[in-house]
Amino acid sequence: MTPAIARLAYTLAFYLATPLVWLRLAWRARRQPEYLRHVGERYGFYPPAPPNPLIWLHAVSVGETRAAAPLIDALLREYPRHTLALTHMTPTGRAAGAETVARHEGRVVQAYLPYDLPDACARFLAHFRPQCGLLMETELWPNLIAAAHARGVPLALVNARLSARSARGYARFGALARPAFAALTGVAAQTPADAERLRGLGASKVEICGNLKFDVTPADDKLRLGADWKQALGTRPAWLAASTREGEEGAIIEAFDTLRAALPDALLILVPRHPQRFDEVAALLEARGLRYCRRSQNVLPDDATQVWLGDSMGEMATWYAAADLALIGGSLLPFGGQNLIEAAACGCPVLVGPHTFNFAQAAEDAVACGAARRVADAGNAARTAAELLRDREKLGAMREAALAFSRAHRGATTRTVALIREISGLRTGS
């Protein structure tokens, strides 16, 4: 199949799937009504665009949006006359980006990226007229990339990562994926392995710039709040299950019995990844007969509380600061693992399960330097937690290793901005 026919088939399939897209939006809106807001933007219809020259950065959801924060700060310093358009695909990503908008009042605007339909992409590019486009991590949209390429808009994939499994998936649709990778003006890869896989799929001008998440500095107010919580807990050992995914909480709650057998006063802090699942996880706790409190109730655990349910958004740094040890969610089951870098920046030792392909290099490096331990399953995690929480010297060494690991890997923002300056043609201060 030729690339032109492949993209035509992809486009026709997307148009035919439009009713399913609407059903999916409506389904998600049952728990998050925000999915039905700003629907016009998903088809390329927007409020008036800012008059200033514009840089566009796309961060699909929460993790990418937070990782982009140091890059956005640097770009706005580098190009003081420009406005930055920050696009997302999810309401939670948009909510996370509101912090950046508030921090740079008048210089950052938010919108949803349109669906990857030719007419919607054309309206988006005609409306915002970006001088440069940046896609965070692994956002590959063939029609959008083709439209930007046709209009001469430099487009870069930044903080780019590509697991071996994802690379095999793209290779199966090479007639569609390879032209999209080849049309990118530049790629800022996280690791040498990511760079090799991206080059293998046709990307050129690939530079290894590191992971922007190492440059994200936890907010002081969130760290102070976490320290206050830690002080309120006193000597109670606090085990955090951070950003857990569906199917993991039940195993963790069951394994918590093992930890309580060793440390009867241990507290489990359980923070699900997605807000629409908060009530579902609360129901699991009730079914197990565990005494719990919810962050949304704005009360701290008392001596009888066994589980603290973190049903809030934007407070992960606070949870890491309050905990003695964290288990990284998404790593017990094959979701690829959530971000362990934020935990390291907060000085929180971590346990990671067998599935860390989203952060493969970071996980390997953290384990190698002593900032993390690898566990096989939830039961193994609970036994390891019991061992470490009883050995404060060993836990302290892991904490110091985590902070050193975080400091050693900074600098991706500077390298990424240098690549953007080179491929975009924008002049500093212009």
C-alpha positions in Angstrom: 0.0 0.0 0.0 1.4 3.4 -0.9 1.6 6.2 1.7 -1.1 8.2 0.0 -3.6 5.3 -0.1 -2.7 4.5 3.5 -3.5 8.0 4.7 -6.7 8.1 2.6 -7.8 4.8 4.2 -7.0 6.1 7.6 -8.9 9.3 7.0 -12.0 7.5 5.7 -11.9 5.2 8.7 -11.7 8.1 11.0 -14.7 9.8 9.4 -16.7 6.6 9.5 -15.9 6.2 13.2 -17.2 9.6 14.1 -20.4 8.3 15.7 -18.3 6.0 17.9 -16.2 9.0 18.8 -19.3 10.8 19.9 -20.5 7.8 21.9 -17.1 7.6 23.6 -17.2 11.3 24.6 -20.8 10.8 26.0 -19.7 7.7 27.9 -16.7 9.5 29.4 -18.9 12.5 30.2 -21.0 10.4 32.6 -18.2 10.7 35.1 -16.4 13.8 33.7 -19.0 16.2 32.2 -16.0 18.3 31.0 -15.7 16.0 28.0 -18.7 17.6 26.5 -17.4 21.2 26.9 -15.5 23.0 24.1 -16.7 20.3 21.6 -16.3 22.7 18.7 -12.6 22.9 19.3 -12.3 19.2 18.6 -13.4 20.1 15.0 -11.2 23.2 14.6 -13.6 25.9 15.7 -12.0 28.3 18.3 -12.5 31.8 19.9 -10.4 34.6 18.4 -6.7 33.8 18.3 -4.2 36.1 20.0 -2.6 38.7 17.7 1.0 37.9 18.7 3.3 35.5 16.8 2.6 32.0 18.2 4.4 28.9 19.3 2.1 25.8 19.6 2.8 23.0 22.1 0.6 19.9 22.4 0.5 18.0 25.7 -2.2 15.3 25.5 -3.0 14.9 29.2 -1.9 15.5 32.8 1.6 13.9 32.7 2.6 15.5 29.5 1.3 18.9 30.6 3.3 18.8 33.8 6.4 17.6 32.0 6.1 20.5 29.6 6.1 23.2 32.3 9.8 23.9 32.4 10.0 23.9 28.6 7.1 26.4 28.4 8.8 28.6 31.0 12.0 28.5 29.0 10.3 29.2 25.6 8.5 32.2 27.0 11.8 33.6 28.3 13.5 32.8 25.0 10.8 34.4 22.8 9.3 37.3 24.8 7.1 38.6 22.0 5.4 35.2 21.4 2.2 33.7 22.8 2.1 30.0 23.4 -0.9 27.9 22.5 -1.1 24.9 24.8 -3.4 22.1 23.4 -4.7 19.0 25.0 -7.0 16.0 24.4 -8.4 15.4 27.9 -10.1 17.7 30.4 -7.7 16.6 33.1 -4.8 17.8 30.9 -6.6 21.1 30.4 -7.1 21.5 34.1 -3.5 20.8 34.8 -2.5 23.4 32.1 -4.5 26.0 33.9 -1.7 26.4 36.4 0.7 27.3 33.6 -1.9 29.8 32.1 -2.2 31.5 35.5 1.6 31.6 36.0 2.1 33.3 32.6 -1.0 35.6 32.6 -1.8 36.7 29.0 1.0 34.7 27.3 -0.5 31.2 27.2 -3.8 30.2 25.7 -5.4 26.8 25.9 -7.5 24.7 23.5 -8.3 21.2 22.6 -6.3 19.8 19.6 -8.8 18.9 16.8 -9.4 15.3 15.8 -7.0 14.1 13.1 -9.4 15.0 10.2 -8.0 17.0 7.3 -10.6 19.8 7.5 -10.3 20.1 11.3 -6.5 20.2 11.1 -6.7 22.9 8.3 -9.0 25.1 10.4 -6.7 24.7 13.5 -3.6 25.7 11.6 -5.3 28.6 9.7 -6.7 29.9 13.0 -3.6 29.9 15.2 -0.9 30.3 12.4 1.8 28.8 14.5 5.4 29.6 13.6 6.5 26.4 15.2 4.7 23.3 16.6 5.9 20.9 19.4 4.3 17.6 20.1 5.1 16.1 23.5 6.3 12.5 23.8 4.5 10.1 21.4 1.8 12.1 19.8 1.8 11.1 16.1 -1.2 12.3 14.0 -0.6 11.7 10.3 -3.1 14.3 8.9 -2.0 17.0 11.3 1.7 16.4 10.6 1.0 16.4 6.8 -1.0 19.6 7.0 1.7 21.3 9.1 4.4 20.1 6.6 2.4 21.4 3.6 2.1 24.8 5.3 5.8 25.0 6.1 5.3 24.9 9.8 8.3 23.4 11.6 7.1 20.5 13.7 9.1 18.7 16.4 8.5 15.7 18.6 9.9 16.7 22.0 10.5 14.7 25.2 10.1 11.8 22.7 9.9 8.3 23.9 9.0 5.1 22.0 9.0 1.7 23.6 9.9 -1.4 21.7 6.3 -2.6 21.7 5.1 0.8 20.3 7.8 0.7 17.7 6.6 -2.7 16.5 3.0 -1.4 16.4 4.0 1.6 14.2 6.1 -0.7 12.0 3.0 -2.8 11.2 1.4 0.4 9.7 4.6 1.6 8.1 2.9 3.1 5.0 1.0 5.5 7.4 3.6 6.0 10.2 6.9 6.3 8.3 5.9 9.4 6.2 4.6 11.1 9.5 7.9 10.5 11.3 9.9 11.6 8.2 7.9 14.8 8.0 9.0 15.9 11.5 11.5 18.7 11.4 13.3 17.5 14.5 13.0 15.0 17.4 14.2 15.5 21.0 14.5 12.0 22.2 14.7 11.0 25.9 17.2 8.2 25.6 19.6 6.6 23.1 17.2 3.6 22.8 14.3 5.9 22.0 16.4 7.7 19.4 17.4 4.5 17.7 13.8 3.3 17.4 12.6 6.7 16.1 15.3 6.8 13.5 14.3 3.2 12.5 10.8 4.5 11.7 12.0 7.2 9.5 12.6 10.2 11.8 15.6 12.4 10.9 17.3 15.2 12.9 17.0 13.1 16.1 18.9 14.5 19.1 19.2 12.9 22.5 18.0 15.6 24.9 17.0 13.7 28.1 13.7 13.7 29.9 12.0 17.0 30.7 10.4 15.5 33.8 13.8 15.7 35.6 13.6 19.5 35.2 10.2 19.8 36.9 10.7 21.3 40.3 8.1 20.4 42.9 6.2 23.4 44.1 7.4 24.6 47.5 3.8 25.0 48.9 3.0 21.4 48.0 6.2 20.1 49.6 5.5 22.2 52.8 1.9 20.7 52.9 3.3 17.2 52.6 5.8 17.9 55.4 2.9 19.1 57.6 1.0 15.9 56.8 4.1 13.8 57.6 4.5 15.6 61.0 0.8 15.0 61.7 1.2 11.3 61.1 4.0 11.2 63.7 5.9 7.9 63.7 3.3 6.0 61.7 4.9 4.3 58.6 3.2 5.6 55.5 3.2 3.5 52.3 2.0 5.4 49.2 0.5 3.6 46.2 0.9 6.4 43.6 -1.2 6.8 40.4 -2.6 3.3 40.6 -4.5 1.9 37.6 -7.6 -0.3 37.2 -7.0 -3.8 38.6 -4.1 -2.8 40.8 -5.9 -1.4 43.8 -7.5 -4.7 44.7 -4.2 -6.5 44.7 -2.6 -3.7 46.7 -5.4 -3.6 49.3 -5.1 -7.4 49.7 -1.3 -7.2 50.1 -1.7 -4.4 52.7 -2.7 -7.2 55.1 0.9 -8.5 54.9 2.3 -5.1 55.7 -0.1 -4.6 58.6 0.9 -8.0 60.0 4.5 -6.7 60.2 3.7 -3.1 61.1 0.2 -2.9 62.7 0.2 0.9 62.7 1.1 1.2 59.0 -0.9 3.6 56.9 -1.7 3.0 53.2 -2.1 6.1 51.1 -3.9 5.1 48.0 -4.0 7.6 45.1 -5.7 6.4 41.9 -4.5 7.8 38.6 -7.9 8.8 37.2 -10.4 10.9 39.1 -13.4 9.1 37.6 -12.3 6.0 39.5 -12.1 7.6 43.0 -15.6 6.3 44.1 -14.9 2.9 42.6 -11.7 2.6 44.7 -13.6 3.8 47.8 -16.1 1.0 47.2 -13.3 -1.5 47.2 -12.1 -0.2 50.6 -15.6 -0.5 52.0 -16.0 -4.0 50.7 -12.8 -5.0 52.5 -14.0 -3.4 55.7 -11.0 -1.1 56.0 -11.3 2.1 57.9 -10.4 5.0 55.6 -10.7 8.7 55.1 -10.8 10.7 51.9 -8.6 13.7 51.0 -11.7 15.4 49.6 -13.2 15.5 53.1 -10.3 17.7 54.2 -9.6 15.6 57.3 -6.4 14.0 58.3 -6.2 10.3 59.2 -6.6 9.5 62.9 -5.0 6.6 64.8 -7.8 4.3 63.7 -7.5 5.1 60.0 -6.0 2.3 57.9 -6.2 3.8 54.5 -6.0 7.4 53.3 -7.7 7.8 49.9 -6.1 10.5 47.8 -9.1 11.6 45.8 -7.6 14.9 44.7 -5.8 16.2 41.6 -2.5 18.1 41.4 -1.2 17.0 44.7 1.2 14.1 43.9 4.2 16.0 45.1 2.5 16.5 48.4 1.8 12.8 48.7 5.4 11.9 47.9 6.6 14.4 50.6 4.2 12.9 53.2 5.1 9.2 52.5 8.1 7.1 53.6 8.0 4.9 50.6 6.0 4.8 47.3 4.9 2.0 45.0 4.6 3.4 41.4 1.2 2.7 39.9 0.8 1.2 36.4 3.9 -1.0 36.9 2.2 -4.0 38.6 0.1 -4.7 35.5 1.2 -4.1 31.8 0.3 -0.4 31.7 4.0 0.6 31.4 4.3 2.4 34.8 3.7 6.0 35.8 6.3 8.7 36.4 8.8 7.8 39.1 10.9 10.9 38.4 8.6 13.2 40.5 9.0 10.8 43.5 12.8 11.1 43.2 12.6 14.9 43.0 10.7 14.8 46.3 13.2 12.5 47.9 10.8 9.6 48.1 12.2 6.1 47.7 10.1 3.9 45.3 9.2 0.4 44.4 8.4 -0.4 40.8 6.7 -3.5 39.4 7.8 -5.5 36.4 6.1 -3.3 33.8 8.0 0.0 33.4 8.3 0.3 29.6 6.9 3.9 29.7 10.0 4.9 31.7 12.3 2.0 31.0 15.6 3.9 31.2 14.6 6.0 34.2 13.5 2.9 36.0 16.7 1.0 35.2 18.8 3.9 36.3 16.9 4.4 39.5 17.2 0.8 40.5 20.9 0.8 39.6 21.7 3.8 41.8 19.7 2.5 44.7 16.8 5.0 44.5 14.3 2.3 43.6 13.7 -1.4 44.2 12.1 -3.8 41.6 9.2 -6.0 42.9 7.4 -8.9 41.1 3.9 -8.2 42.3 1.7 -6.6 45.0 2.6 -9.3 47.6 6.3 -8.8 47.0 5.8 -5.0 47.2 4.2 -5.3 50.6 6.9 -7.6 51.9 9.6 -5.3 50.6 7.8 -2.3 52.1 7.7 -4.0 55.5 11.5 -4.7 55.3 12.3 -1.1 54.3 9.9 0.6 56.7 11.5 -1.3 59.6 15.0 -0.3 58.5 15.2 3.5 58.7 18.9 3.5 57.8 18.3 1.6 54.5 15.3 3.8 53.7 17.4 7.0 54.4 20.1 5.8 52.0 17.4 5.3 49.3 16.1 8.8 50.0 19.5 10.3 49.4 20.0 8.2 46.3 16.7 9.4 44.9 17.6 13.1 45.4 21.0 12.5 43.8 19.4 10.6 40.9 17.1 13.5 40.3 19.8 16.1 40.3 22.1 14.1 38.0 19.6 13.9 35.1 18.6 17.5 34.8 19.3 19.7 31.8 16.8 18.3 29.2 15.1 21.7 28.9 18.3 23.6 27.8 19.1 20.9 25.2 15.5 20.9 23.9 15.3 24.6 23.5 18.6 24.6 21.6 17.1 22.0 19.2 13.9 24.1 18.8 16.0 27.2 18.1 17.9 25.4 15.4 14.9 23.8 13.6 12.4 26.6 14.0 14.3 29.5 12.6 12.9 31.7 15.4 15.4 34.2 16.8 16.0 34.7 20.5 14.2 37.7 21.7 12.1 37.9 18.5 
